[in-house]
Amino acid sequence: WWSRSELFSLLTLCSAAQVNDVVFSRDESRFATCSQDGSVRVWSTGSFELVVQFQVINQACRCLCWSPSSSSDGSRLAAGYGDGTLRIFQLASTEMEMKLRPHQEAISAITYSASGEKTLPGSKGLVAVSSPISGATIRVIRDHKGAAINSIQSVSEQCKRFGLEGNEMFLVAGADRRVSVWAANWSKEKCDLLDWLSFPAPPSSEEESLPPSLAAFYPADPSLLLYTGYGLKKELSFYSLTKKQVSHSTSCLLLFSSVQIGRNNR
């Protein structure tokens, strides 16, 4: 864990402009930040030293993701910008490899497919499926119908146990508290809806600033999905894709060195 002084040093390093996203590499040896001033910075986790910086003028960088380690070179970053463009940066050469524009409005969330074959940037109800090699958009998922896209995640998973063909899954969480889960096999250009979740919430005024809706696959078992957002209670929900229901919820977490999770009843 970082000490308080180390965290303060990190915040000082990044405070030239508003930081919009922070993502760690798979081995956690490095982390990347993106800022409102259009900068993308890669840092050493151990020393906080700046490894490399990329700069785009007059465009805010909204979100980031690392290329998966399963791809030919796991040292790329995909960055989404306020004008709907997506840029792919190669860390080894310190150059921008690709620029494409899958959306007309700001990209708010992005991930690589688990295989690294595709990028999935999201923007205002839309998720584009694009090739990081050719730059072509092969599909646009429109099911979230105008809601801001808060998070996207992809994992390797054989989907036969869910009754669909696919070797990976991805999820999309929208600000409207809906989460879609998809089964995909990108080598066959297949992508099918696996599940659709809606989480209830009390009414709110249009002026009220609401927290984002966030979802993620449970690392030890991708058939479990974790969700939190604006709702009837302040809690973290665990949804089972096999049982098609919320298996349990928790309103309190306690982290141990062994990475155990505490629930309401313990």
C-alpha positions as CSV (number, residue, x, y, z in Angstrom):
1,W,0.0,0.0,0.0
2,W,1.1,3.6,-0.6
3,S,1.8,5.8,2.4
4,R,0.0,9.1,2.8
5,S,3.1,11.0,1.8
6,E,3.4,8.9,-1.4
7,L,-0.2,9.5,-2.3
8,F,0.2,13.2,-1.7
9,S,3.3,13.2,-4.0
10,L,1.3,11.4,-6.7
11,L,-1.5,13.9,-6.5
12,T,1.0,16.8,-6.7
13,L,2.5,15.3,-9.8
14,C,-0.9,14.9,-11.5
15,S,-2.5,18.2,-10.3
16,A,-1.6,20.4,-13.3
17,A,-5.0,19.5,-14.7
18,Q,-8.0,17.5,-13.7
19,V,-7.3,13.8,-13.8
20,N,-10.2,12.0,-15.5
21,D,-9.0,8.3,-15.3
22,V,-6.3,6.1,-13.7
23,V,-5.6,2.6,-15.0
24,F,-3.0,0.0,-13.9
25,S,-1.1,-2.4,-16.2
26,R,-1.9,-6.1,-15.8
27,D,1.3,-6.7,-13.7
28,E,0.7,-3.4,-11.8
29,S,4.3,-2.3,-12.4
30,R,3.0,0.8,-14.2
31,F,-0.1,3.0,-14.1
32,A,-1.4,5.6,-16.6
33,T,-3.4,8.8,-16.0
34,C,-5.3,11.0,-18.4
35,S,-6.2,14.6,-17.9
36,Q,-8.5,17.4,-18.9
37,D,-5.5,19.1,-20.7
38,G,-5.3,16.2,-23.2
39,S,-2.2,14.6,-21.6
40,V,-1.6,10.9,-21.1
41,R,1.1,10.0,-18.6
42,V,2.6,6.6,-17.7
43,W,4.2,6.2,-14.3
44,S,6.3,3.6,-12.5
45,T,4.2,2.2,-9.6
46,G,7.2,1.7,-7.3
47,S,9.0,5.0,-7.8
48,F,6.3,7.4,-9.1
49,E,8.7,8.3,-11.9
50,L,7.2,9.5,-15.2
51,V,8.0,6.9,-17.8
52,V,6.5,8.5,-20.9
53,Q,4.0,11.3,-21.7
54,F,1.7,11.8,-24.7
55,Q,0.0,15.2,-25.4
56,V,-3.0,16.1,-27.5
57,I,-3.6,19.8,-27.8
58,N,-7.1,21.3,-27.2
59,Q,-8.8,18.0,-26.4
60,A,-9.6,16.6,-23.0
61,C,-8.7,12.9,-22.6
62,R,-11.6,11.2,-20.8
63,C,-10.7,7.6,-20.4
64,L,-7.9,5.0,-20.9
65,C,-7.2,1.3,-21.1
66,W,-4.2,-0.9,-21.5
67,S,-4.0,-3.5,-24.2
68,P,-4.3,-7.0,-22.8
69,S,-1.2,-9.1,-22.2
70,S,-2.6,-11.8,-24.5
71,S,-2.1,-9.4,-27.5
72,S,1.2,-9.4,-29.5
73,D,2.5,-6.5,-27.6
74,G,0.9,-5.6,-24.2
75,S,2.5,-2.1,-24.1
76,R,-0.2,0.0,-25.8
77,L,-2.7,2.4,-24.4
78,A,-6.0,3.3,-26.0
79,A,-7.3,6.8,-25.0
80,G,-10.7,8.3,-25.6
81,Y,-11.2,12.0,-26.1
82,G,-13.8,14.7,-25.9
83,D,-14.3,15.0,-29.6
84,G,-15.1,11.3,-30.1
85,T,-11.7,10.3,-31.3
86,L,-9.7,7.3,-30.1
87,R,-5.9,7.2,-30.1
88,I,-3.7,4.2,-29.6
89,F,-0.2,4.9,-28.2
90,Q,2.8,2.6,-28.4
91,L,4.9,2.9,-25.3
92,A,8.0,1.3,-26.7
93,S,8.3,3.7,-29.6
94,T,6.6,6.6,-27.7
95,E,4.5,7.3,-30.8
96,M,0.8,7.4,-31.7
97,E,0.0,4.3,-33.7
98,M,-3.6,4.9,-34.7
99,K,-6.2,7.6,-34.6
100,L,-9.9,6.9,-35.4
101,R,-13.2,8.5,-34.7
102,P,-15.8,5.9,-33.8
103,H,-18.1,8.5,-32.2
104,Q,-19.4,12.0,-32.8
105,E,-19.5,12.9,-29.1
106,A,-17.1,12.4,-26.2
107,I,-15.9,8.9,-25.4
108,S,-16.7,8.2,-21.8
109,A,-15.5,4.6,-21.3
110,I,-13.2,2.3,-23.2
111,T,-11.8,-1.2,-23.1
112,Y,-9.9,-3.7,-25.3
113,S,-11.6,-7.0,-26.1
114,A,-10.0,-9.8,-24.0
115,S,-8.2,-11.1,-27.0
116,G,-7.0,-7.6,-28.0
117,E,-8.6,-7.9,-31.5
118,K,-11.0,-5.1,-31.0
119,T,-11.5,-1.9,-29.0
120,L,-14.9,-1.0,-27.5
121,P,-15.3,2.8,-26.9
122,G,-18.6,4.0,-25.4
123,S,-20.3,7.4,-25.9
124,K,-23.9,8.5,-25.0
125,G,-25.8,5.2,-25.4
126,L,-23.5,3.8,-28.1
127,V,-20.6,1.3,-28.0
128,A,-18.5,1.0,-31.1
129,V,-16.6,-2.2,-31.9
130,S,-13.5,-1.1,-33.8
131,S,-10.3,-2.7,-35.1
132,P,-7.2,-1.3,-33.5
133,I,-5.3,-2.3,-36.7
134,S,-7.4,-1.0,-39.6
135,G,-9.4,1.6,-37.6
136,A,-12.7,0.3,-39.1
137,T,-15.8,0.2,-37.0
138,I,-17.5,-3.2,-37.6
139,R,-20.5,-2.8,-35.3
140,V,-22.3,-0.3,-33.2
141,I,-24.3,-1.4,-30.1
142,R,-27.2,1.0,-29.6
143,D,-29.1,-0.8,-26.8
144,H,-28.4,1.7,-24.1
145,K,-30.4,4.4,-26.0
146,G,-28.8,7.7,-25.2
147,A,-27.7,7.0,-21.6
148,A,-24.1,8.0,-20.7
149,I,-21.8,5.0,-20.8
150,N,-20.0,4.8,-17.4
151,S,-18.0,1.6,-17.6
152,I,-17.1,-1.2,-20.1
153,Q,-15.1,-4.4,-19.2
154,S,-14.1,-7.5,-21.1
155,V,-12.9,-10.9,-19.9
156,S,-12.0,-14.3,-21.4
157,E,-14.7,-16.8,-20.7
158,Q,-16.2,-19.8,-22.6
159,C,-19.9,-18.9,-23.0
160,K,-21.3,-22.4,-23.7
161,R,-22.4,-22.7,-20.1
162,F,-24.7,-19.7,-20.7
163,G,-26.1,-21.3,-23.9
164,L,-24.3,-19.0,-26.3
165,E,-21.2,-19.3,-28.6
166,G,-18.3,-17.2,-27.6
167,N,-14.8,-17.2,-26.0
168,E,-15.1,-13.9,-24.1
169,M,-17.7,-11.7,-22.4
170,F,-18.0,-8.0,-22.0
171,L,-20.3,-5.7,-20.1
172,V,-21.6,-2.2,-20.6
173,A,-22.9,-0.1,-17.6
174,G,-25.0,3.0,-18.4
175,A,-25.9,6.0,-16.2
176,D,-29.5,4.8,-16.4
177,R,-28.6,2.0,-14.1
178,R,-28.8,-0.7,-16.8
179,V,-26.1,-3.2,-17.5
180,S,-25.9,-5.3,-20.7
181,V,-23.7,-8.4,-20.8
182,W,-22.5,-9.8,-24.2
183,A,-21.0,-13.1,-25.4
184,A,-18.5,-12.6,-28.3
185,N,-16.2,-14.4,-30.6
186,W,-14.5,-11.7,-32.6
187,S,-12.7,-14.1,-35.0
188,K,-16.1,-15.1,-36.2
189,E,-17.6,-11.6,-35.9
190,K,-20.2,-12.9,-33.4
191,C,-21.6,-10.8,-30.6
192,D,-24.9,-11.8,-28.8
193,L,-26.7,-10.4,-25.8
194,L,-26.3,-12.7,-22.8
195,D,-28.1,-10.8,-20.1
196,W,-29.8,-7.4,-19.4
197,L,-29.9,-6.0,-15.9
198,S,-31.9,-3.0,-14.5
199,F,-31.4,-1.7,-11.0
200,P,-34.2,0.3,-9.3
201,A,-33.6,3.8,-7.9
202,P,-35.7,6.5,-6.2
203,P,-36.8,9.5,-8.4
204,S,-34.3,12.3,-8.7
205,S,-34.4,15.8,-10.1
206,E,-32.7,16.6,-13.4
207,E,-30.4,19.1,-11.7
208,E,-29.2,16.5,-9.1
209,S,-25.7,15.2,-9.7
210,L,-25.9,11.4,-9.5
211,P,-23.0,9.0,-9.0
212,P,-22.1,6.9,-12.0
213,S,-23.2,3.3,-12.5
214,L,-20.2,1.0,-12.3
215,A,-20.1,-2.8,-13.0
216,A,-17.3,-5.3,-13.2
217,F,-16.8,-9.1,-13.5
218,Y,-15.7,-10.8,-10.3
219,P,-12.0,-11.8,-11.0
220,A,-12.2,-15.2,-9.4
221,D,-15.5,-16.1,-11.2
222,P,-16.7,-14.1,-14.2
223,S,-20.2,-15.5,-13.8
224,L,-20.6,-13.1,-10.9
225,L,-21.1,-9.5,-11.7
226,L,-20.5,-6.6,-9.2
227,Y,-22.6,-3.5,-9.5
228,T,-22.9,-0.2,-7.7
229,G,-24.6,3.1,-8.5
230,Y,-27.4,5.4,-7.5
231,G,-30.1,3.2,-6.0
232,L,-32.6,2.6,-3.2
233,K,-29.6,1.8,-0.9
234,K,-25.9,2.6,-0.9
235,E,-24.7,-0.9,-1.5
236,L,-22.6,-3.2,-3.8
237,S,-24.7,-5.9,-5.5
238,F,-23.5,-9.3,-6.6
239,Y,-25.4,-10.6,-9.6
240,S,-25.2,-14.3,-10.8
241,L,-25.3,-14.8,-14.5
242,T,-26.1,-18.5,-14.0
243,K,-28.9,-17.9,-11.6
244,K,-30.1,-14.7,-13.3
245,Q,-30.6,-12.9,-9.9
246,V,-28.8,-10.8,-7.3
247,S,-27.3,-13.4,-5.0
248,H,-26.4,-10.9,-2.2
249,S,-25.5,-7.3,-1.5
250,T,-23.2,-5.5,0.9
251,S,-23.1,-2.0,2.3
252,C,-19.7,-2.3,4.0
253,L,-16.3,-3.5,2.8
254,L,-13.2,-4.2,4.8
255,L,-9.9,-5.0,2.9
256,F,-7.4,-7.4,4.4
257,S,-3.9,-8.2,3.2
258,S,-5.2,-11.5,2.0
259,V,-7.8,-9.6,-0.1
260,Q,-10.9,-10.9,1.7
261,I,-14.2,-9.1,1.6
262,G,-16.4,-8.4,4.5
263,R,-20.2,-8.5,4.2
264,N,-23.1,-7.1,6.2
265,N,-23.2,-10.2,8.4
266,R,-19.5,-10.6,9.2
